[in-house]
């Protein structure tokens, strides 16, 4: 594969990546995609879940508000 072909293939791959995959569709269906992104970003930046308690509480509240507990059969710990 030439350098130009490789660059074209990489460009196509990046464009395809913009389409929502199964994971994205599942997260969007919860109604809490923004809260999930903020929580994930917090953990990525801080590398410690304990520092992200505020984001976790916001995500949990959203999760309950959209009745995802019932849909996913999760239970409070």
mmCIF file of the N, C-alpha and C atoms, coordinates in Angstrom:
data_MODEL
# 
_entry.id   MODEL 
# 
loop_
_atom_site.group_PDB 
_atom_site.id 
_atom_site.type_symbol 
_atom_site.label_atom_id 
_atom_site.label_alt_id 
_atom_site.label_comp_id 
_atom_site.label_asym_id 
_atom_site.label_entity_id 
_atom_site.label_seq_id 
_atom_site.pdbx_PDB_ins_code 
_atom_site.Cartn_x 
_atom_site.Cartn_y 
_atom_site.Cartn_z 
_atom_site.occupancy 
_atom_site.B_iso_or_equiv 
_atom_site.pdbx_formal_charge 
_atom_site.auth_seq_id 
_atom_site.auth_comp_id 
_atom_site.auth_asym_id 
_atom_site.auth_atom_id 
_atom_site.pdbx_PDB_model_num 
ATOM 1   N N  . UNK A 1 1  ? 0.866   -1.179 0.000  1.00 0.00 ? 1  UNK A N  1 
ATOM 2   C CA . UNK A 1 1  ? 0.000   0.000  0.000  1.00 0.00 ? 1  UNK A CA 1 
ATOM 3   C C  . UNK A 1 1  ? 0.903   1.230  0.000  1.00 0.00 ? 1  UNK A C  1 
ATOM 4   N N  . UNK A 1 2  ? 0.624   2.133  -0.926 1.00 0.00 ? 2  UNK A N  1 
ATOM 5   C CA . UNK A 1 2  ? 1.427   3.347  -1.019 1.00 0.00 ? 2  UNK A CA 1 
ATOM 6   C C  . UNK A 1 2  ? 1.070   4.293  0.120  1.00 0.00 ? 2  UNK A C  1 
ATOM 7   N N  . UNK A 1 3  ? 1.877   5.322  0.253  1.00 0.00 ? 3  UNK A N  1 
ATOM 8   C CA . UNK A 1 3  ? 1.638   6.325  1.296  1.00 0.00 ? 3  UNK A CA 1 
ATOM 9   C C  . UNK A 1 3  ? 0.297   7.022  1.076  1.00 0.00 ? 3  UNK A C  1 
ATOM 10  N N  . UNK A 1 4  ? -0.026  7.359  -0.174 1.00 0.00 ? 4  UNK A N  1 
ATOM 11  C CA . UNK A 1 4  ? -1.303  8.006  -0.496 1.00 0.00 ? 4  UNK A CA 1 
ATOM 12  C C  . UNK A 1 4  ? -2.483  7.093  -0.206 1.00 0.00 ? 4  UNK A C  1 
ATOM 13  N N  . UNK A 1 5  ? -2.340  5.808  -0.555 1.00 0.00 ? 5  UNK A N  1 
ATOM 14  C CA . UNK A 1 5  ? -3.421  4.848  -0.292 1.00 0.00 ? 5  UNK A CA 1 
ATOM 15  C C  . UNK A 1 5  ? -3.635  4.682  1.207  1.00 0.00 ? 5  UNK A C  1 
ATOM 16  N N  . UNK A 1 6  ? -2.542  4.646  1.953  1.00 0.00 ? 6  UNK A N  1 
ATOM 17  C CA . UNK A 1 6  ? -2.626  4.508  3.397  1.00 0.00 ? 6  UNK A CA 1 
ATOM 18  C C  . UNK A 1 6  ? -3.336  5.713  4.015  1.00 0.00 ? 6  UNK A C  1 
ATOM 19  N N  . UNK A 1 7  ? -3.010  6.910  3.560  1.00 0.00 ? 7  UNK A N  1 
ATOM 20  C CA . UNK A 1 7  ? -3.644  8.122  4.082  1.00 0.00 ? 7  UNK A CA 1 
ATOM 21  C C  . UNK A 1 7  ? -5.132  8.132  3.735  1.00 0.00 ? 7  UNK A C  1 
ATOM 22  N N  . UNK A 1 8  ? -5.479  7.699  2.513  1.00 0.00 ? 8  UNK A N  1 
ATOM 23  C CA . UNK A 1 8  ? -6.889  7.645  2.098  1.00 0.00 ? 8  UNK A CA 1 
ATOM 24  C C  . UNK A 1 8  ? -7.649  6.635  2.942  1.00 0.00 ? 8  UNK A C  1 
ATOM 25  N N  . UNK A 1 9  ? -7.032  5.480  3.201  1.00 0.00 ? 9  UNK A N  1 
ATOM 26  C CA . UNK A 1 9  ? -7.678  4.451  4.033  1.00 0.00 ? 9  UNK A CA 1 
ATOM 27  C C  . UNK A 1 9  ? -7.889  4.965  5.457  1.00 0.00 ? 9  UNK A C  1 
ATOM 28  N N  . UNK A 1 10 ? -6.902  5.651  6.006  1.00 0.00 ? 10 UNK A N  1 
ATOM 29  C CA . UNK A 1 10 ? -7.030  6.194  7.356  1.00 0.00 ? 10 UNK A CA 1 
ATOM 30  C C  . UNK A 1 10 ? -8.137  7.237  7.406  1.00 0.00 ? 10 UNK A C  1 
ATOM 31  N N  . UNK A 1 11 ? -8.235  8.064  6.380  1.00 0.00 ? 11 UNK A N  1 
ATOM 32  C CA . UNK A 1 11 ? -9.284  9.073  6.317  1.00 0.00 ? 11 UNK A CA 1 
ATOM 33  C C  . UNK A 1 11 ? -10.659 8.420  6.279  1.00 0.00 ? 11 UNK A C  1 
ATOM 34  N N  . UNK A 1 12 ? -10.818 7.357  5.502  1.00 0.00 ? 12 UNK A N  1 
ATOM 35  C CA . UNK A 1 12 ? -12.090 6.631  5.433  1.00 0.00 ? 12 UNK A CA 1 
ATOM 36  C C  . UNK A 1 12 ? -12.434 6.034  6.785  1.00 0.00 ? 12 UNK A C  1 
ATOM 37  N N  . UNK A 1 13 ? -11.445 5.469  7.457  1.00 0.00 ? 13 UNK A N  1 
ATOM 38  C CA . UNK A 1 13 ? -11.669 4.859  8.768  1.00 0.00 ? 13 UNK A CA 1 
ATOM 39  C C  . UNK A 1 13 ? -12.135 5.895  9.763  1.00 0.00 ? 13 UNK A C  1 
ATOM 40  N N  . UNK A 1 14 ? -11.535 7.079  9.764  1.00 0.00 ? 14 UNK A N  1 
ATOM 41  C CA . UNK A 1 14 ? -11.932 8.127  10.692 1.00 0.00 ? 14 UNK A CA 1 
ATOM 42  C C  . UNK A 1 14 ? -13.343 8.600  10.407 1.00 0.00 ? 14 UNK A C  1 
ATOM 43  N N  . UNK A 1 15 ? -13.723 8.692  9.137  1.00 0.00 ? 15 UNK A N  1 
ATOM 44  C CA . UNK A 1 15 ? -15.073 9.107  8.794  1.00 0.00 ? 15 UNK A CA 1 
ATOM 45  C C  . UNK A 1 15 ? -16.083 8.069  9.254  1.00 0.00 ? 15 UNK A C  1 
ATOM 46  N N  . UNK A 1 16 ? -15.786 6.785  9.097  1.00 0.00 ? 16 UNK A N  1 
ATOM 47  C CA . UNK A 1 16 ? -16.682 5.722  9.524  1.00 0.00 ? 16 UNK A CA 1 
ATOM 48  C C  . UNK A 1 16 ? -16.850 5.722  11.037 1.00 0.00 ? 16 UNK A C  1 
ATOM 49  N N  . UNK A 1 17 ? -15.822 6.179  11.757 1.00 0.00 ? 17 UNK A N  1 
ATOM 50  C CA . UNK A 1 17 ? -15.851 6.163  13.212 1.00 0.00 ? 17 UNK A CA 1 
ATOM 51  C C  . UNK A 1 17 ? -16.856 7.160  13.776 1.00 0.00 ? 17 UNK A C  1 
ATOM 52  N N  . UNK A 1 18 ? -17.294 8.120  12.968 1.00 0.00 ? 18 UNK A N  1 
ATOM 53  C CA . UNK A 1 18 ? -18.279 9.086  13.428 1.00 0.00 ? 18 UNK A CA 1 
ATOM 54  C C  . UNK A 1 18 ? -19.668 8.483  13.583 1.00 0.00 ? 18 UNK A C  1 
ATOM 55  N N  . UNK A 1 19 ? -19.901 7.360  12.934 1.00 0.00 ? 19 UNK A N  1 
ATOM 56  C CA . UNK A 1 19 ? -21.197 6.701  13.033 1.00 0.00 ? 19 UNK A CA 1 
ATOM 57  C C  . UNK A 1 19 ? -21.321 6.046  14.415 1.00 0.00 ? 19 UNK A C  1 
ATOM 58  N N  . UNK A 1 20 ? -22.494 6.154  15.042 1.00 0.00 ? 20 UNK A N  1 
ATOM 59  C CA . UNK A 1 20 ? -22.666 5.519  16.345 1.00 0.00 ? 20 UNK A CA 1 
ATOM 60  C C  . UNK A 1 20 ? -22.590 3.995  16.236 1.00 0.00 ? 20 UNK A C  1 
ATOM 61  N N  . UNK A 1 21 ? -21.784 3.397  17.098 1.00 0.00 ? 21 UNK A N  1 
ATOM 62  C CA . UNK A 1 21 ? -21.707 1.938  17.126 1.00 0.00 ? 21 UNK A CA 1 
ATOM 63  C C  . UNK A 1 21 ? -22.713 1.409  18.147 1.00 0.00 ? 21 UNK A C  1 
ATOM 64  N N  . UNK A 1 22 ? -22.701 0.109  18.381 1.00 0.00 ? 22 UNK A N  1 
ATOM 65  C CA . UNK A 1 22 ? -23.667 -0.495 19.302 1.00 0.00 ? 22 UNK A CA 1 
ATOM 66  C C  . UNK A 1 22 ? -23.555 0.098  20.709 1.00 0.00 ? 22 UNK A C  1 
ATOM 67  N N  . UNK A 1 23 ? -22.324 0.343  21.161 1.00 0.00 ? 23 UNK A N  1 
ATOM 68  C CA . UNK A 1 23 ? -22.122 0.924  22.492 1.00 0.00 ? 23 UNK A CA 1 
ATOM 69  C C  . UNK A 1 23 ? -22.750 2.312  22.570 1.00 0.00 ? 23 UNK A C  1 
ATOM 70  N N  . UNK A 1 24 ? -22.478 3.144  21.558 1.00 0.00 ? 24 UNK A N  1 
ATOM 71  C CA . UNK A 1 24 ? -23.045 4.489  21.537 1.00 0.00 ? 24 UNK A CA 1 
ATOM 72  C C  . UNK A 1 24 ? -24.569 4.441  21.553 1.00 0.00 ? 24 UNK A C  1 
ATOM 73  N N  . UNK A 1 25 ? -25.142 3.575  20.754 1.00 0.00 ? 25 UNK A N  1 
ATOM 74  C CA . UNK A 1 25 ? -26.597 3.455  20.694 1.00 0.00 ? 25 UNK A CA 1 
ATOM 75  C C  . UNK A 1 25 ? -27.164 3.069  22.059 1.00 0.00 ? 25 UNK A C  1 
ATOM 76  N N  . UNK A 1 26 ? -26.493 2.161  22.743 1.00 0.00 ? 26 UNK A N  1 
ATOM 77  C CA . UNK A 1 26 ? -26.963 1.748  24.075 1.00 0.00 ? 26 UNK A CA 1 
ATOM 78  C C  . UNK A 1 26 ? -26.880 2.907  25.060 1.00 0.00 ? 26 UNK A C  1 
ATOM 79  N N  . UNK A 1 27 ? -25.782 3.658  25.036 1.00 0.00 ? 27 UNK A N  1 
ATOM 80  C CA . UNK A 1 27 ? -25.630 4.788  25.953 1.00 0.00 ? 27 UNK A CA 1 
ATOM 81  C C  . UNK A 1 27 ? -26.660 5.863  25.645 1.00 0.00 ? 27 UNK A C  1 
ATOM 82  N N  . UNK A 1 28 ? -26.852 6.186  24.357 1.00 0.00 ? 28 UNK A N  1 
ATOM 83  C CA . UNK A 1 28 ? -27.834 7.205  23.995 1.00 0.00 ? 28 UNK A CA 1 
ATOM 84  C C  . UNK A 1 28 ? -29.235 6.789  24.417 1.00 0.00 ? 28 UNK A C  1 
ATOM 85  N N  . UNK A 1 29 ? -29.544 5.493  24.363 1.00 0.00 ? 29 UNK A N  1 
ATOM 86  C CA . UNK A 1 29 ? -30.892 5.023  24.701 1.00 0.00 ? 29 UNK A CA 1 
ATOM 87  C C  . UNK A 1 29 ? -31.196 5.163  26.197 1.00 0.00 ? 29 UNK A C  1 
ATOM 88  N N  . UNK A 1 30 ? -30.178 5.355  27.025 1.00 0.00 ? 30 UNK A N  1 
ATOM 89  C CA . UNK A 1 30 ? -30.411 5.501  28.466 1.00 0.00 ? 30 UNK A CA 1 
ATOM 90  C C  . UNK A 1 30 ? -30.921 6.889  28.821 1.00 0.00 ? 30 UNK A C  1 
ATOM 91  N N  . UNK A 1 31 ? -30.701 7.863  27.929 1.00 0.00 ? 31 UNK A N  1 
ATOM 92  C CA . UNK A 1 31 ? -31.066 9.242  28.227 1.00 0.00 ? 31 UNK A CA 1 
ATOM 93  C C  . UNK A 1 31 ? -30.027 9.945  29.068 1.00 0.00 ? 31 UNK A C  1 
ATOM 94  N N  . UNK A 1 32 ? -28.910 9.296  29.314 1.00 0.00 ? 32 UNK A N  1 
ATOM 95  C CA . UNK A 1 32 ? -27.869 9.855  30.186 1.00 0.00 ? 32 UNK A CA 1 
ATOM 96  C C  . UNK A 1 32 ? -26.506 9.907  29.493 1.00 0.00 ? 32 UNK A C  1 
ATOM 97  N N  . UNK A 1 33 ? -26.499 10.085 28.187 1.00 0.00 ? 33 UNK A N  1 
ATOM 98  C CA . UNK A 1 33 ? -25.242 10.072 27.442 1.00 0.00 ? 33 UNK A CA 1 
ATOM 99  C C  . UNK A 1 33 ? -24.316 11.205 27.870 1.00 0.00 ? 33 UNK A C  1 
ATOM 100 N N  . UNK A 1 34 ? -24.868 12.405 28.085 1.00 0.00 ? 34 UNK A N  1 
ATOM 101 C CA . UNK A 1 34 ? -24.028 13.540 28.495 1.00 0.00 ? 34 UNK A CA 1 
ATOM 102 C C  . UNK A 1 34 ? -23.426 13.307 29.874 1.00 0.00 ? 34 UNK A C  1 
ATOM 103 N N  . UNK A 1 35 ? -24.238 12.796 30.782 1.00 0.00 ? 35 UNK A N  1 
ATOM 104 C CA . UNK A 1 35 ? -23.755 12.518 32.139 1.00 0.00 ? 35 UNK A CA 1 
ATOM 105 C C  . UNK A 1 35 ? -22.690 11.427 32.113 1.00 0.00 ? 35 UNK A C  1 
ATOM 106 N N  . UNK A 1 36 ? -22.887 10.428 31.263 1.00 0.00 ? 36 UNK A N  1 
ATOM 107 C CA . UNK A 1 36 ? -21.908 9.358  31.127 1.00 0.00 ? 36 UNK A CA 1 
ATOM 108 C C  . UNK A 1 36 ? -20.598 9.912  30.582 1.00 0.00 ? 36 UNK A C  1 
ATOM 109 N N  . UNK A 1 37 ? -20.676 10.790 29.597 1.00 0.00 ? 37 UNK A N  1 
ATOM 110 C CA . UNK A 1 37 ? -19.465 11.373 29.013 1.00 0.00 ? 37 UNK A CA 1 
ATOM 111 C C  . UNK A 1 37 ? -18.703 12.205 30.048 1.00 0.00 ? 37 UNK A C  1 
ATOM 112 N N  . UNK A 1 38 ? -19.422 12.983 30.853 1.00 0.00 ? 38 UNK A N  1 
ATOM 113 C CA . UNK A 1 38 ? -18.756 13.799 31.876 1.00 0.00 ? 38 UNK A CA 1 
ATOM 114 C C  . UNK A 1 38 ? -18.086 12.923 32.931 1.00 0.00 ? 38 UNK A C  1 
ATOM 115 N N  . UNK A 1 39 ? -18.756 11.852 33.309 1.00 0.00 ? 39 UNK A N  1 
ATOM 116 C CA . UNK A 1 39 ? -18.174 10.927 34.281 1.00 0.00 ? 39 UNK A CA 1 
ATOM 117 C C  . UNK A 1 39 ? -16.935 10.242 33.707 1.00 0.00 ? 39 UNK A C  1 
ATOM 118 N N  . UNK A 1 40 ? -17.029 9.802  32.486 1.00 0.00 ? 40 UNK A N  1 
ATOM 119 C CA . UNK A 1 40 ? -15.894 9.144  31.830 1.00 0.00 ? 40 UNK A CA 1 
ATOM 120 C C  . UNK A 1 40 ? -14.731 10.109 31.656 1.00 0.00 ? 40 UNK A C  1 
ATOM 121 N N  . UNK A 1 41 ? -15.030 11.343 31.254 1.00 0.00 ? 41 UNK A N  1 
ATOM 122 C CA . UNK A 1 41 ? -13.980 12.351 31.102 1.00 0.00 ? 41 UNK A CA 1 
ATOM 123 C C  . UNK A 1 41 ? -13.293 12.640 32.428 1.00 0.00 ? 41 UNK A C  1 
ATOM 124 N N  . UNK A 1 42 ? -14.079 12.734 33.493 1.00 0.00 ? 42 UNK A N  1 
ATOM 125 C CA . UNK A 1 42 ? -13.508 12.985 34.817 1.00 0.00 ? 42 UNK A CA 1 
ATOM 126 C C  . UNK A 1 42 ? -12.522 11.879 35.190 1.00 0.00 ? 42 UNK A C  1 
ATOM 127 N N  . UNK A 1 43 ? -12.954 10.639 35.007 1.00 0.00 ? 43 UNK A N  1 
ATOM 128 C CA . UNK A 1 43 ? -12.067 9.526  35.353 1.00 0.00 ? 43 UNK A CA 1 
ATOM 129 C C  . UNK A 1 43 ? -10.821 9.528  34.477 1.00 0.00 ? 43 UNK A C  1 
ATOM 130 N N  . UNK A 1 44 ? -10.995 9.805  33.189 1.00 0.00 ? 44 UNK A N  1 
ATOM 131 C CA . UNK A 1 44 ? -9.850  9.833  32.273 1.00 0.00 ? 44 UNK A CA 1 
ATOM 132 C C  . UNK A 1 44 ? -8.827  10.877 32.719 1.00 0.00 ? 44 UNK A C  1 
ATOM 133 N N  . UNK A 1 45 ? -9.304  12.036 33.154 1.00 0.00 ? 45 UNK A N  1 
ATOM 134 C CA . UNK A 1 45 ? -8.405  13.113 33.571 1.00 0.00 ? 45 UNK A CA 1 
ATOM 135 C C  . UNK A 1 45 ? -7.765  12.842 34.930 1.00 0.00 ? 45 UNK A C  1 
ATOM 136 N N  . UNK A 1 46 ? -8.560  12.336 35.879 1.00 0.00 ? 46 UNK A N  1 
ATOM 137 C CA . UNK A 1 46 ? -8.089  12.216 37.261 1.00 0.00 ? 46 UNK A CA 1 
ATOM 138 C C  . UNK A 1 46 ? -7.512  10.839 37.601 1.00 0.00 ? 46 UNK A C  1 
ATOM 139 N N  . UNK A 1 47 ? -7.935  9.804  36.866 1.00 0.00 ? 47 UNK A N  1 
ATOM 140 C CA . UNK A 1 47 ? -7.495  8.421  37.104 1.00 0.00 ? 47 UNK A CA 1 
ATOM 141 C C  . UNK A 1 47 ? -7.845  7.922  38.508 1.00 0.00 ? 47 UNK A C  1 
ATOM 142 N N  . UNK A 1 48 ? -8.918  8.487  39.074 1.00 0.00 ? 48 UNK A N  1 
ATOM 143 C CA . UNK A 1 48 ? -9.346  8.081  40.416 1.00 0.00 ? 48 UNK A CA 1 
ATOM 144 C C  . UNK A 1 48 ? -10.852 8.335  40.536 1.00 0.00 ? 48 UNK A C  1 
ATOM 145 N N  . UNK A 1 49 ? -11.629 7.251  40.639 1.00 0.00 ? 49 UNK A N  1 
ATOM 146 C CA . UNK A 1 49 ? -13.079 7.381  40.726 1.00 0.00 ? 49 UNK A CA 1 
ATOM 147 C C  . UNK A 1 49 ? -13.521 8.202  41.935 1.00 0.00 ? 49 UNK A C  1 
ATOM 148 N N  . UNK A 1 50 ? -12.751 8.140  43.008 1.00 0.00 ? 50 UNK A N  1 
ATOM 149 C CA . UNK A 1 50 ? -13.146 8.845  44.237 1.00 0.00 ? 50 UNK A CA 1 
ATOM 150 C C  . UNK A 1 50 ? -13.211 10.349 44.033 1.00 0.00 ? 50 UNK A C  1 
ATOM 151 N N  . UNK A 1 51 ? -12.430 10.872 43.102 1.00 0.00 ? 51 UNK A N  1 
ATOM 152 C CA . UNK A 1 51 ? -12.411 12.304 42.820 1.00 0.00 ? 51 UNK A CA 1 
ATOM 153 C C  . UNK A 1 51 ? -13.641 12.700 41.990 1.00 0.00 ? 51 UNK A C  1 
ATOM 154 N N  . UNK A 1 52 ? -14.302 11.721 41.402 1.00 0.00 ? 52 UNK A N  1 
ATOM 155 C CA . UNK A 1 52 ? -15.424 11.979 40.489 1.00 0.00 ? 52 UNK A CA 1 
ATOM 156 C C  . UNK A 1 52 ? -16.776 11.696 41.143 1.00 0.00 ? 52 UNK A C  1 
ATOM 157 N N  . UNK A 1 53 ? -16.854 11.846 42.460 1.00 0.00 ? 53 UNK A N  1 
ATOM 158 C CA . UNK A 1 53 ? -18.107 11.544 43.167 1.00 0.00 ? 53 UNK A CA 1 
ATOM 159 C C  . UNK A 1 53 ? -19.267 12.418 42.694 1.00 0.00 ? 53 UNK A C  1 
ATOM 160 N N  . UNK A 1 54 ? -19.016 13.693 42.452 1.00 0.00 ? 54 UNK A N  1 
ATOM 161 C CA . UNK A 1 54 ? -20.079 14.597 42.009 1.00 0.00 ? 54 UNK A CA 1 
ATOM 162 C C  . UNK A 1 54 ? -20.644 14.125 40.668 1.00 0.00 ? 54 UNK A C  1 
ATOM 163 N N  . UNK A 1 55 ? -19.756 13.794 39.730 1.00 0.00 ? 55 UNK A N  1 
ATOM 164 C CA . UNK A 1 55 ? -20.179 13.327 38.412 1.00 0.00 ? 55 UNK A CA 1 
ATOM 165 C C  . UNK A 1 55 ? -20.934 12.001 38.527 1.00 0.00 ? 55 UNK A C  1 
ATOM 166 N N  . UNK A 1 56 ? -20.485 11.135 39.437 1.00 0.00 ? 56 UNK A N  1 
ATOM 167 C CA . UNK A 1 56 ? -21.147 9.844  39.640 1.00 0.00 ? 56 UNK A CA 1 
ATOM 168 C C  . UNK A 1 56 ? -22.559 10.039 40.188 1.00 0.00 ? 56 UNK A C  1 
ATOM 169 N N  . UNK A 1 57 ? -22.717 10.946 41.119 1.00 0.00 ? 57 UNK A N  1 
ATOM 170 C CA . UNK A 1 57 ? -24.049 11.211 41.680 1.00 0.00 ? 57 UNK A CA 1 
ATOM 171 C C  . UNK A 1 57 ? -24.998 11.786 40.629 1.00 0.00 ? 57 UNK A C  1 
ATOM 172 N N  . UNK A 1 58 ? -24.491 12.664 39.792 1.00 0.00 ? 58 UNK A N  1 
ATOM 173 C CA . UNK A 1 58 ? -25.308 13.229 38.715 1.00 0.00 ? 58 UNK A CA 1 
ATOM 174 C C  . UNK A 1 58 ? -25.720 12.119 37.745 1.00 0.00 ? 58 UNK A C  1 
ATOM 175 N N  . UNK A 1 59 ? -24.783 11.234 37.412 1.00 0.00 ? 59 UNK A N  1 
ATOM 176 C CA . UNK A 1 59 ? -25.095 10.122 36.516 1.00 0.00 ? 59 UNK A CA 1 
ATOM 177 C C  . UNK A 1 59 ? -26.128 9.188  37.155 1.00 0.00 ? 59 UNK A C  1 
ATOM 178 N N  . UNK A 1 60 ? -25.945 8.866  38.428 1.00 0.00 ? 60 UNK A N  1 
ATOM 179 C CA . UNK A 1 60 ? -26.906 7.986  39.126 1.00 0.00 ? 60 UNK A CA 1 
ATOM 180 C C  . UNK A 1 60 ? -28.305 8.583  39.157 1.00 0.00 ? 60 UNK A C  1 
ATOM 181 N N  . UNK A 1 61 ? -28.388 9.884  39.418 1.00 0.00 ? 61 UNK A N  1 
ATOM 182 C CA . UNK A 1 61 ? -29.694 10.551 39.459 1.00 0.00 ? 61 UNK A CA 1 
ATOM 183 C C  . UNK A 1 61 ? -30.363 10.481 38.082 1.00 0.00 ? 61 UNK A C  1 
ATOM 184 N N  . UNK A 1 62 ? -29.606 10.707 37.047 1.00 0.00 ? 62 UNK A N  1 
ATOM 185 C CA . UNK A 1 62 ? -30.145 10.621 35.690 1.00 0.00 ? 62 UNK A CA 1 
ATOM 186 C C  . UNK A 1 62 ? -30.594 9.196  35.397 1.00 0.00 ? 62 UNK A C  1 
ATOM 187 N N  . UNK A 1 63 ? -29.784 8.237  35.784 1.00 0.00 ? 63 UNK A N  1 
ATOM 188 C CA . UNK A 1 63 ? -30.089 6.819  35.545 1.00 0.00 ? 63 UNK A CA 1 
ATOM 189 C C  . UNK A 1 63 ? -31.432 6.447  36.182 1.00 0.00 ? 63 UNK A C  1 
ATOM 190 N N  . UNK A 1 64 ? -31.613 6.881  37.417 1.00 0.00 ? 64 UNK A N  1 
ATOM 191 C CA . UNK A 1 64 ? -32.870 6.586  38.116 1.00 0.00 ? 64 UNK A CA 1 
ATOM 192 C C  . UNK A 1 64 ? -34.036 7.348  37.502 1.00 0.00 ? 64 UNK A C  1 
ATOM 193 N N  . UNK A 1 65 ? -33.803 8.600  37.129 1.00 0.00 ? 65 UNK A N  1 
ATOM 194 C CA . UNK A 1 65 ? -34.854 9.433  36.548 1.00 0.00 ? 65 UNK A CA 1 
ATOM 195 C C  . UNK A 1 65 ? -35.422 8.797  35.275 1.00 0.00 ? 65 UNK A C  1 
ATOM 196 N N  . UNK A 1 66 ? -34.573 8.150  34.511 1.00 0.00 ? 66 UNK A N  1 
ATOM 197 C CA . UNK A 1 66 ? -35.000 7.522  33.262 1.00 0.00 ? 66 UNK A CA 1 
ATOM 198 C C  . UNK A 1 66 ? -35.389 6.046  33.456 1.00 0.00 ? 66 UNK A C  1 
ATOM 199 N N  . UNK A 1 67 ? -35.501 5.610  34.703 1.00 0.00 ? 67 UNK A N  1 
ATOM 200 C CA . UNK A 1 67 ? -35.924 4.240  35.051 1.00 0.00 ? 67 UNK A CA 1 
ATOM 201 C C  . UNK A 1 67 ? -35.030 3.167  34.419 1.00 0.00 ? 67 UNK A C  1 
ATOM 202 N N  . UNK A 1 68 ? -33.763 3.450  34.315 1.00 0.00 ? 68 UNK A N  1 
ATOM 203 C CA . UNK A 1 68 ? -32.836 2.471  33.744 1.00 0.00 ? 68 UNK A CA 1 
ATOM 204 C C  . UNK A 1 68 ? -32.567 1.324  34.713 1.00 0.00 ? 68 UNK A C  1 
ATOM 205 N N  . UNK A 1 69 ? -32.826 1.543  36.012 1.00 0.00 ? 69 UNK A N  1 
ATOM 206 C CA . UNK A 1 69 ? -32.663 0.460  36.991 1.00 0.00 ? 69 UNK A CA 1 
ATOM 207 C C  . UNK A 1 69 ? -33.545 -0.721 36.603 1.00 0.00 ? 69 UNK A C  1 
ATOM 208 N N  . UNK A 1 70 ? -34.793 -0.418 36.239 1.00 0.00 ? 70 UNK A N  1 
ATOM 209 C CA . UNK A 1 70 ? -35.736 -1.467 35.879 1.00 0.00 ? 70 UNK A CA 1 
ATOM 210 C C  . UNK A 1 70 ? -35.364 -2.111 34.554 1.00 0.00 ? 70 UNK A C  1 
ATOM 211 N N  . UNK A 1 71 ? -34.928 -1.303 33.622 1.00 0.00 ? 71 UNK A N  1 
ATOM 212 C CA . UNK A 1 71 ? -34.602 -1.809 32.288 1.00 0.00 ? 71 UNK A CA 1 
ATOM 213 C C  . UNK A 1 71 ? -33.390 -2.726 32.311 1.00 0.00 ? 71 UNK A C  1 
ATOM 214 N N  . UNK A 1 72 ? -32.407 -2.417 33.150 1.00 0.00 ? 72 UNK A N  1 
ATOM 215 C CA . UNK A 1 72 ? -31.159 -3.179 33.163 1.00 0.00 ? 72 UNK A CA 1 
ATOM 216 C C  . UNK A 1 72 ? -31.053 -4.140 34.336 1.00 0.00 ? 72 UNK A C  1 
ATOM 217 N N  . UNK A 1 73 ? -32.065 -4.137 35.193 1.00 0.00 ? 73 UNK A N  1 
ATOM 218 C CA . UNK A 1 73 ? -32.069 -5.018 36.358 1.00 0.00 ? 73 UNK A CA 1 
ATOM 219 C C  . UNK A 1 73 ? -30.907 -4.745 37.312 1.00 0.00 ? 73 UNK A C  1 
ATOM 220 N N  . UNK A 1 74 ? -30.477 -3.471 37.410 1.00 0.00 ? 74 UNK A N  1 
ATOM 221 C CA . UNK A 1 74 ? -29.414 -3.124 38.351 1.00 0.00 ? 74 UNK A CA 1 
ATOM 222 C C  . UNK A 1 74 ? -30.038 -2.803 39.700 1.00 0.00 ? 74 UNK A C  1 
ATOM 223 N N  . UNK A 1 75 ? -29.248 -2.931 40.743 1.00 0.00 ? 75 UNK A N  1 
ATOM 224 C CA . UNK A 1 75 ? -29.721 -2.662 42.097 1.00 0.00 ? 75 UNK A CA 1 
ATOM 225 C C  . UNK A 1 75 ? -28.748 -1.721 42.776 1.00 0.00 ? 75 UNK A C  1 
ATOM 226 N N  . UNK A 1 76 ? -29.293 -0.896 43.675 1.00 0.00 ? 76 UNK A N  1 
ATOM 227 C CA . UNK A 1 76 ? -28.431 -0.022 44.466 1.00 0.00 ? 76 UNK A CA 1 
ATOM 228 C C  . UNK A 1 76 ? -27.592 -0.851 45.424 1.00 0.00 ? 76 UNK A C  1 
ATOM 229 N N  . UNK A 1 77 ? -26.352 -0.429 45.583 1.00 0.00 ? 77 UNK A N  1 
ATOM 230 C CA . UNK A 1 77 ? -25.462 -1.142 46.505 1.00 0.00 ? 77 UNK A CA 1 
ATOM 231 C C  . UNK A 1 77 ? -25.579 -0.536 47.886 1.00 0.00 ? 77 UNK A C  1 
# 
